[in-house]
Amino acid sequence: MSIKKQFIKSKPVCKVTFSIEAKDALNASVVGDFNNWNIEEGALNKLKNGTFKGVFNLDTNASYEFKYVVDGTYVNDEEADSFKWNEFAGTENGVVVV
């Protein structure tokens, strides 16, 4: 799992690349505050090496809770900037800060 950030100098936006290795999975998404926890909006593309990857434009000067959904199972990213307890989910979510 990894998160890469590319800040855009001309806009208050950061291109954030989310990726998760899931060779045996059929589907993977990233869901969070930035896409209303919508699996379809967070769909990731599967690469030949078995990694799922997607790039999302996130507003800067903000933090976002998120998780991956791999074949219906919610997974945290071990490389998240931090983790935050979410009362609604009853578990911790990863946090990305941009």
N, C-alpha and C positions, 0 to 999 in steps of 0.2 A: 504494500500500500504506500502511496505517496501523494503528496500535495506539492504542486509547483505554482509559484506566483510570478506573474509578469505585470508589473505596474506600467500603465500607459501614461506617459508624461503629459499628453495633450488633453486627457480626460480624467475625471475623478473615478476611474474604473480600473480594476485589476482583473486580468485574465487568469483564472485559477483552473489548473488542470488537476482533476481528480483521477486517480487510477488505482485499481485493485486487481491483484492476481487471483483468478478463479478459473483455472483451466477446465474443470469439469462442469462449470455452470452454464446454463442456457441464457440467463438474463442477469444483468446487474444495472443498478441505478444509484445515483447519489440523491438523497432527499434532505431538505433542510429548510431553514427560515427563508432562504433566498428563492425557493420555488414552491412555497406553501406545502412542503412535504409531499409533493406530487411525483409519483413514480414515473409516469409517462414523460413529464417535463425533465426529469433527471436521468433519462435513459443514457447508458454508456455504450460505446461501440466496442465490440470484441475484436482484438487484434489476433494475428496468427499465432503469437506466442502464448495466448491464453489470458492475457491481461485485458481488462475492460478499462476504457479511458474516455474522458470527455472534458471539454473546456467550457467554462461558464464565466460570463462577465459579471463581476460583483462590485457594487459600489464600495469605494474606499472609506477609510475612517469608520469601520464598522466591524462587528464580529457576528458570526453566524453559527448556530448549532446545526449539526448535520450527522448523517449516518449513511452507510451503504446498505442497499437491499440486494442480496444475492440469492436468486431463486426463492424469494419470499422471506428470507432470514435477514434480520437487521444486524449489521456488523459495524463496530467502531473502527476508526483508523488509528492505529497505534502511533502514527506520526502527527496526529492533530496538535494544534498549538496548545490546547488545553482541553479539559473535560468539564462538563457542567451537569449537575443533577437536574433532571427534568421531571417534575412532579406528575405531569400528564402521562409520560411514558413509563414512569416508575423505574428509571434507569439513567445512567449517564449518557450524554451525547458528546461527540467530538465537537470542538470549536475551532473554526478557522478565523484568524484575524487579518484583515486587509486594510 
